[in-house]
Amino acid sequence: MARPALLVHGGAGPVPVPERSLRQASVERALEAGWARISDGALVAAVAAVRLMEDEPLLNAGIGACLNLEGEVELDAGVMEGTDFRAGGVTGVRDVRHPVDAALAVMREGRHVLLAGEGASRFAKAQGVEMCHPSIFVVDRERQRRGGDSDTVGAVARDSSGRLAVAVSTGGVPNKWPGRVGDSPIPGAGIYADDRFGAVCGTGQGEAYIRLGLARLMMVELEHGMDVKAVADGAIAYLHRALNAQGGVIVLGREGPGVAAFNTPAMPWAFAE
């Protein structure tokens, strides 16, 4: 029997000092929400944690997410479980109340891995996912134009059966071109899970994570026997060295505690086992 664990982050970025404790409190609420569901499995716990963070206005996911060039919110989310490498994601949705629920629906339905824009919204509605008016996500337009000063939120989990999972949600980057797709819903770029080795989640400059295939690279390093701290630190060092990019990662192995690493001024995170 494995020891359950849950690791949650609230986004890497230039978080203003006065807000850091508030964002940390948001992440700790998410940890509590996810940990309350850990007995239902790693995927359920990770989704529960991310779902709560989609309701936290200080974080760049769901309510309070950053705005694109046209002053609109376009949301991405993704999930992956490490037993059968099932994954699901949505990108560019505007009227799905909890994008991580839509990503989960894509994964469970099983035909596709990633759906975009109007098609993703239509699918979510057909699957019974809660919908909403896009205006619900805009709560502080001036702050959201700055991007909320942080990026993607996410969670990685391990349950008592040794199953591993990751869930993620984001508003992307501020002033992005409408239709931009980041790394978050893409397995191998921003997320990856494999029960044999671990689960990882990234946050930061999504284009860099896509170009480097950073999540999959971290998984290969875990497969080769590197410890989780070396993998996390190495990923951030490579991100900076290769593309002079900023970001953060959380990494959870088959056993032991999870690790967070980042090269931004702040990245709120919390861990339980």
N, C-alpha and C positions, 0 to 999 in steps of 0.2 A: 504493500500500500504506500502510495506517495504522500508527501506532506503538502497539503493545499497551500497555495500562495496567490497573492494578487498584487500587482504593481500598476500604479496609475500615474499619469502625468497630465498637466494642464497646459502644455505648450511652452516651447522655448522662444525667448525673445527679449527685447529691451524693456522689460516690465518696470514701470515707475516704482521706486522704493515704497511710497505710501500704499501702493496696491498689493504689494507682494504677500503680506499676511492675509489679505482678503482672498486672494487667489489660492493661497495655500489652504485656507479654510474650505474653499470650493472643492479642491481636490480631495481633501480629507472626507468631505461629505460623500463624494463619489466613491471613495474607498469603502466607506461604511455601507453604502447602498450595494456595491458589488459583493462585498464580503458576506452580507446577509443572504446572498444567493449562491454562495460557493458550493453548497451541498447539492445544488441542482446541476452542477457541472461548470467547467471552465468557461465555455462559451457564454452561458447564461450570465455568469458573474461579470465577465468582461463587458458584455453588452449593457448590463444594468448600470455599471459604473459610467460608461460613456453616455448612456441615455440621460443620466442625471446631469452630466456636464453640458449637454445640449440645452439645458434649462438655466445655466449659470451665465448671466449677462456679461460678466467680466472675462469670460473665456471665448475664444474664437471658434465657436461651433454652435449651430442652432441659433438661439436667441442671442443677439449681440455680435454675431459673426461679421467679419469685415465686408465692405462693399466693393463691387466692381466699378469699372470706369463709368458706368451708367447709373451708379448709385443704388444698385440692386444687390441683394444677397443671392449667391449661388452656392449651394452646399454639396459637399462630397462626404461619403462615408464608406467604410469597408469592414468586412469581418473575414476571418479565416480560422479554421480549426485544423489541428495537426495530425488527426488520425487518418483521414482519407484525403487530406489536402483540399477539402471543400472550401470555396471562397465565394464571396458575393460583394458587389459594390455598386454604388450609384454616384453619379457626378452631375453637377449643374442643376440640382433640383431646387425649386423655389417654394413649393407648396406642400411639402411633406413635413409634418410636425416634428417627427424624430427620424432624420435620415438614416441613423444606424438601424432602425427597424426595417426600413426599406432594403438596406444592404443585406440584413439577415433573411428577408423574404426572398431576395434574389438567390442567395446561397441555398436555401431550403427547397425552392422550386427546382433548381438544379440544371435548367437548360443552358443558362448563361452565367458569366462571371461578372460582367460589368455592363450596366445600362446607363444611358445618358439623357439629360434634359427632359423634354416632354414625354419621351418614351418611358423613361424611368418613373416619372410621375404617374403615367397611366397604368403602368404595371403595379406600382405601389397601391393605387386606389383599387385595382382589380383584386389585389391580395388582401384587402381589408385593412391596410395600414392607415393610421390616422392622418388626415389631410388638414390643411389650414390655409388661411389667406397669407400671402407673402409678407404683408405688413407686420405680422406678429414678430418677425425676426429683427426688425429695425427699432432699436430702443434709444440709441444715442448716436445720431447721424454723424456728428463731428468726430466722436471717438472712433466710430466704425470706419470712417474714411481713413483714419490713421492705421487701421488694421487691428485695433484692439491691443496692439503692442505684444502680441503673442501669436502662436500658430496652433497647429493641430493638437487635439486632445486625444488620448488613447489609453488603453489598458491591455495588459497581458496577464493571463491567469493559468494556473495549474490546479487540477482537482485531485481528489484522493485516488482516482483511478489512473493518474499519470497523464491524463489528457491535457493538452495545451491549446490555448486559443488567444486570439488578438482581436480587438475591436478599435475602431478609430473614427473620428468625425472632425470636420474642419470647414471653415469658411474660405479657406485658401489664402491668397495673398491680397493685400489691399490694392485697389485700382487695377485689378487684373482685367485683361481683355475678356469680354463676355464669351463663355464657352471654354475658357481655360480649364484644363484637367491637370491636377497635381498628382503627387505620388501616393497620397493616402489610400485610395481605393485600389491600388495596383499591387497585387502580390509580387514580391521580389524587389519592389522599389521602396514603398513605405511600410509594408507589413509582411510578416511571414511567420508561419507556425509549423512545426514538425515535432510530433510526440517523441521522436527518438533523440532530439537534440535541444529544442528550446523554442521560444517565441520572442519576436522582436517587434518594436514599433518605433517609427521615426517621427520627428517633428522639425520643421525648419524650411529651408529653401527647396521646395519640392522638385524643381527642375534638376537640381543637383542629385537628389536621391534617385530620380529616374535615370539620369545619365550614367550614374555609377552602379545602378542595380544594388543599392547598398544593403537592403534588407536580406536579399539572397546571399550576398557576400558574407554578411555576419553569420548566416546559418551555416555556410560552408566552413567557416572558421570554428564554429561550435562542433561541427561534425569531425573536424580534425583534432579536437581535443583541447582547444583553447578554453580557458576559464572565462566566465561571463564578464568579469571586470576588464580583462584584456581585450575581449571582443568589443565591449562598449567604448572603452577609451580609444582603441585602435580605429574604430569606425569614425569617431569624431575627428581624430587626427588626420585620417585619410580624406575626410570631407573637406577639411581646411587646406590640406596639402595639395590635393588634386584640383580643386575648383575654387579655393578661397571662399568657401561657403560656410554659413552658420547653421547650427541646428542642435538637436539633441536626440538621444535614443534611450529606450528602456529595453532591458534584456533579462529574460527569465529562462533558466536552464531546466533540465529534467529534475534536478534536485537543488536544494540550497536557496539562499536568498536572491532576490532580484537586484539589479544594478542599474543606475541611471548615470548618464554622462552628457555633458553639453558644453558648448563654447560660447554661449550667449550670456548676457548679464544675469539671467534668471531662468529657471524652469521648475515650477512647483511640482513635486511628486510625493507619493506616499506608498508605503508597502505594508502588507500584512501577511503573516503565515501562522 
